[in-house]
Amino acid sequence: MAYATQAQLAEYLGVETLPDNAAMLLQRASELLDYYTAGNYDAANTAHVAAMQRAACQQVEMWIEQGGDSEDVVGSVQWYSIGSVSVTRGQGTPAPVLAPRARRTLLPLGLLYAGVTAR
């Protein structure tokens, strides 16, 4: 289930018409957020719910701006040159990329996985 609805996405983007694949994008964004939050999300915490809704919209916004519909739109470039514009894409599957705005939304609430901690 997606963290944000199409109505929330439209409101966040300030548009009346969404791309035809908006529902799929929201679902993929939610799956990516699950990956990055690694179990830190608490559905009973209203601040977490609001942050995940906003982050899902922010993730979709990035994909729309970049003209792609998945997390592999960015992150797969291994070499880039400005002079004569040369780009080399890496082999294999690129790591999923979290939108910077989504990262800034999730980080202050401790939702991003920070690795193993000693207890």
C-alpha positions as CSV (number, residue, x, y, z in Angstrom):
1,M,0.0,0.0,0.0
2,A,1.3,3.4,-0.9
3,Y,2.1,6.0,1.8
4,A,0.4,8.8,-0.2
5,T,-2.7,9.0,-2.3
6,Q,-2.9,10.5,-5.8
7,A,-4.9,13.4,-4.2
8,Q,-2.1,14.1,-1.8
9,L,0.4,13.9,-4.7
10,A,-1.6,16.4,-6.7
11,E,-1.8,18.7,-3.8
12,Y,1.9,18.5,-3.1
13,L,2.8,19.1,-6.7
14,G,0.2,21.9,-7.0
15,V,-1.4,20.3,-10.1
16,E,-4.8,19.1,-11.2
17,T,-3.7,16.4,-13.6
18,L,-1.2,13.7,-12.7
19,P,0.8,11.4,-15.0
20,D,-1.1,8.3,-16.0
21,N,1.3,6.2,-13.9
22,A,0.9,8.2,-10.7
23,A,-0.5,5.3,-8.7
24,M,2.4,3.1,-9.8
25,L,5.0,5.8,-9.0
26,L,3.5,6.2,-5.5
27,Q,3.7,2.5,-4.9
28,R,7.3,2.3,-6.1
29,A,8.2,5.4,-3.9
30,S,6.6,3.7,-0.9
31,E,8.6,0.5,-1.5
32,L,11.8,2.6,-1.8
33,L,10.9,4.4,1.5
34,D,10.4,1.0,3.2
35,Y,13.9,0.1,2.0
36,Y,15.5,3.3,3.4
37,T,13.6,3.3,6.7
38,A,14.3,-0.3,7.4
39,G,11.6,-0.8,10.0
40,N,11.9,2.6,11.8
41,Y,8.5,3.6,10.6
42,D,5.7,3.5,13.2
43,A,2.2,3.8,11.7
44,A,0.8,4.8,15.1
45,N,3.0,7.9,15.2
46,T,1.3,10.7,13.4
47,A,4.5,12.5,12.7
48,H,5.9,9.4,11.0
49,V,2.7,9.0,8.9
50,A,2.9,12.6,7.7
51,A,6.6,12.4,6.9
52,M,6.2,9.2,4.9
53,Q,3.3,10.7,2.9
54,R,5.4,13.8,2.1
55,A,8.5,11.8,1.3
56,A,6.5,9.6,-1.1
57,C,5.3,12.7,-2.9
58,Q,8.9,14.1,-2.9
59,Q,10.2,10.9,-4.4
60,V,7.7,10.9,-7.2
61,E,8.3,14.6,-7.8
62,M,12.0,13.8,-8.4
63,W,11.2,11.0,-10.8
64,I,8.8,13.2,-12.7
65,E,11.3,16.1,-12.9
66,Q,14.0,13.7,-14.2
67,G,11.7,12.2,-16.8
68,G,11.8,8.6,-15.4
69,D,9.6,6.4,-13.4
70,S,11.9,4.4,-11.2
71,E,14.8,4.7,-8.8
72,D,17.4,3.8,-11.5
73,V,16.9,7.1,-13.3
74,V,19.9,8.5,-11.4
75,G,22.7,6.8,-9.6
76,S,23.9,4.6,-12.4
77,V,26.4,7.1,-13.9
78,Q,30.0,6.1,-13.1
79,W,31.8,8.7,-15.2
80,Y,30.8,12.1,-16.4
81,S,32.7,14.8,-18.4
82,I,31.6,18.4,-19.1
83,G,33.8,19.1,-22.1
84,S,32.1,17.5,-25.1
85,V,29.5,16.0,-22.7
86,S,30.4,12.3,-22.1
87,V,28.5,10.0,-19.8
88,T,29.4,6.4,-18.9
89,R,26.8,4.3,-17.2
90,G,27.8,1.5,-14.9
91,Q,27.2,-2.2,-15.3
92,G,24.5,-4.0,-13.3
93,T,21.7,-2.6,-11.3
94,P,22.3,0.8,-9.7
95,A,21.6,1.5,-6.1
96,P,18.2,3.0,-5.5
97,V,18.4,6.8,-5.0
98,L,16.4,8.6,-2.4
99,A,15.3,12.1,-3.3
100,P,17.2,14.7,-1.4
101,R,13.9,16.4,-0.2
102,A,12.6,13.0,1.0
103,R,15.9,12.5,2.9
104,R,15.5,15.9,4.6
105,T,12.0,15.0,5.5
106,L,12.8,11.6,7.1
107,L,16.2,12.3,8.7
108,P,15.0,14.6,11.6
109,L,12.5,12.0,12.7
110,G,15.1,9.2,12.9
111,L,13.3,7.3,10.1
112,L,16.4,6.6,8.0
113,Y,18.3,3.5,8.7
114,A,21.7,4.5,10.2
115,G,23.3,1.1,10.4
116,V,23.9,-1.3,13.3
117,T,23.9,0.2,16.8
118,A,25.1,-1.3,20.0
119,R,22.6,-1.9,22.7
